[in-house]
Amino acid sequence: MAENRAQRRGRGHGVPVEKAKDFKGSVSKLMQYMRPYRISIFIVFLFAVGSTVFNIIGPKVLGKATDILAEGMEAKFGGTGAIEFDRIGRVILICLALYVVSAFFGWIQGYIMAGIAQKTCYRLRKDLSEKMSRLPMNYYDTKTHGEILSRVTNDIDMLGQSFNQSVTQLITSVISVIGIFIMMLTLSPLLTLVSVLIVPLSGVLVAFTVKKSQKYFMAQQEYLGHINGQVEEVYGGQNVVRVFNHEDQVIKEFNETNEVLFESAWKSQFFSGMMMPITNFIGNIGYVAVAIIGGILTVRGKMSIGGIQSFIQYVRSFTQPIGQLAQVSNMLQSTAAAAERVFEFLGETEEDQTAENPADVSKAEGNVTFENVSFGYKPDHAIINNFNADIKEGQKIAIVGPTGAGKTTMVKLLMRFYDVNSGSIKIDGHDIRNFNRSELRELFGMVLQDTWLFKGSIMENIRYGKLDATDEEVIAAAKAAHADYFIQALPGGYQMELNEETSNVSQGQKQLLTIARAILANNKILILDEATSSVDTRTEILIQKAMDNLMKGRTSFVIAHRLSTIRDADLILVMKDGDVIEQGNHDELMMQDGFYAQLYNSQFDQTA
């Protein structure tokens, strides 16, 4: 993330632009996506052309005013006439009208194009959001949060901004170059030839400067990312740095990186800053040449003073759209690269959401059967082999084992985050693959070790389990979860706002709130994932009471870290290296004196 921010801040003249792997394909997909707006885009095209054409005509019309003034001055000094200010006034009014119409057309096309770009971004964000709920869990397990977040934020923003600018700029720049070139030819083919010959010279010098600056810009981007990363790491781990007395080492590393960044940054900025003076210098040479040759043509009577004035205005305008076309090329590359990543995400393989003849979840009771279940995250490497278990409605099932044994994998299979490789998992006799996926998950309530609360009131956070619940139902759920007493003690009670980090409530209180949410949801099957592993003993007892209330009358799967909390479980599944190696109740497993007994006794010895 630090490098992404560095790249955005470091972008400027000569900075290497990210390119799409398939430029044509990405642009084609984007055009297809924008088909609903094709009429609006055509209107944008018409207004952009109109705005540019009216703007191009202006200098030539203004030149006529200069010619009328020159003719009048000559007649006045010759004693044969006077300056026709009425004609000059009419010409100026015509010129003013042209520029007003041009500005109005430009405003209209900008307004419409901004709407198209934002509507497209709106649809893309909506489609990405909906896509997320249809992707299989293995996609999220193999991608970082930053990668996915970047699609919804950075890429969509980049696409909207660059597309809005590049489309209108492309139209106006192309029309400007063609229109100005034609107007210059109508004024003087010779001066046009002189002006056009100067453009390649400017391009050669700019290309040379860009080539020299490329390596420095790349180094600037890289080390800006490094230095931001160092700052974030040191800031986040300041206590560790100080505990181990590594302040001097951190400062030394920062200074070394900062030195490289300084060298690359000032050189890249120096070369970047040279481009404008170079362009201006070449442009000024062009103006001098036009003025000298134009003056000679005027003396010879082959060109009017107003014509020279108009031509100089066109020369000043001619190089600008050429430079803009280069910028448009970069913006289009950025647009295509952003679109490619977005459409790549939208094209990911989805998991099936519905079954052909779905089973009815409304009559589910909570009986769960594992029949010869085998599973592996990789097809050639099974971690659960031929597992069988028959769980009755309302039973409490504990899943225990060392870290990495596969406890959470069992839960993921049950909720169909992953499908079994062979065998089946059934709920009330129906294979879970015969349920609509969303309806299947409505059967489950979860309380996880990592609590999830959002920015909002405590009332809203508990009500998340049942959005149509009344305040009385929410409060009843909080009381059942033993959370009401501390909620009432907080400023604002149930209406107290939790902040983004929920740092205004303790870890144990957060856990009680999530239990209250699960009680309110009233699901048939519960999954409790080491819900008491990160709290003190007193809070653990309180949470255990809340969970006992939560589990009454429900089939419960408890992933347990502290084995003392699951002694009353109806069935304990003991896992090791992905396989269920023992199963039974606590007394039966202790009598076997196997792996479970070793785990239990080791925890008891540690407690003692």
Secondary structure, 3 states (H helix, E strand, C coil): CHHHHHHHHHCCCCCCCCCCCCHHHHHHHHHHHCHHHHHHHHHHHHHHHHHHHHHHHHHHHHHHHHHHHHHHHHHHHHCCCCCCHHHHHHHHHHHHHHHHHHHHHHHHHHHHHHHHHHHHHHHHHHHHHHHHCCCCHHHHHHCCHHHHHHHHHHHHHHHHHHHHHHHHHHHHHHHHHHHHHHHHHHHCHHHHHHHHHHHHHHHHHHHHHHHHHHHHHHHHHHHHHHHHHHHHHHHHCHHHHHHCCCHHHHHHHHHHHHHHHHHHHHHHHHHHHHHHHHHHHHHHHHHHHHHHHHHHHHHCCCCCHHHHHHHHHHHHHHHHHHHHHHHHHHHHHHHHHHHHHHHHHHCCCCCCCCCCCCCCHHHCCCCEEEEEEEECCECCECCEEEEEEEECCCCEEEEECCCCCCHHHHHHHHCCCCCCCEEEEEECCEEHHHCCHHHHHCCEEEECCCCCCCCEEHHHHHHCCCCCCCHHHHHHHHHHCCCHHHHHHCCCHHHCEECCCCCCCCHHHHHHHHHHHHHHHCCCEEEEECCCCCCCHHHHHHHHHHHHHHHCCCEEEEECCCHHHHCCCCEEEEEECCEEEEEECHHHHHHHCCHHHHHHHHHHHHHC
